[in-house]
């Protein structure tokens, strides 16, 4: 009976991991933190069998104290020192190209030390994989190159930034790429292929093998708990804000009819500190004009 319970428990958690696909940045992060698996991914998508990776980081955070920080899904370093950033965006992004621009800028700023010349910047390639064809050309792949014409000849303006956009809505012109993109969506641990065996091996480890399944379940549970805690904290803050707004309006109603513009300003405020200040003003004000003057 004890052995049966153990087996049943293992099957339960394995069913949880069976739902993971490589379109999830959580699952992809664990699979592609392996250098060999990530190298297969880069070689296929960039159609370059000579790529050799020496370092891979997943869920890599570049923190900025005064500006928006970024978390890169995958950041890989080639043996040459050039960098490859891979982003999985399965939700509809309002401005995917501007996101790319910002990510590339942050990568550059994080690797060029103060006082070093610009020519020391390595090449950076960003690979963006989206669910839909947001560009709208009904193609599975788009590359962005800077081309200019000088004296009748086409010349490439190479600044070391290379952008590759794939989507899961349409096929590309490359059979291996299509096979890989299809696999990202189903991530079958029993899939047979010679195109990306290391990737399949990693998927099998995290979906079938006991150690890998336990790792994924632990990560998923931790993320769920963090999400619940964040949700509770947000709910508490929102409750406090709502309570202060209600208290302010109750005090002001005793002073007369609250003008529409004033009520709207109060109801739209989300800063607890500002609302606390307004609450004090409302408690001391002799009339609505005095309150509004002291806001």
Helices and strands as residue ranges (DSSP letters): H 2-18, H 25-31, H 35-45, E 53-62, E 70-78, E 83-89, H 96-111, G 118-120, E 124-130, E 141-144, E 147-150, E 153-156, E 161-167, H 175-186, H 197-207, H 210-253, H 260-268, H 272-284, H 288-293
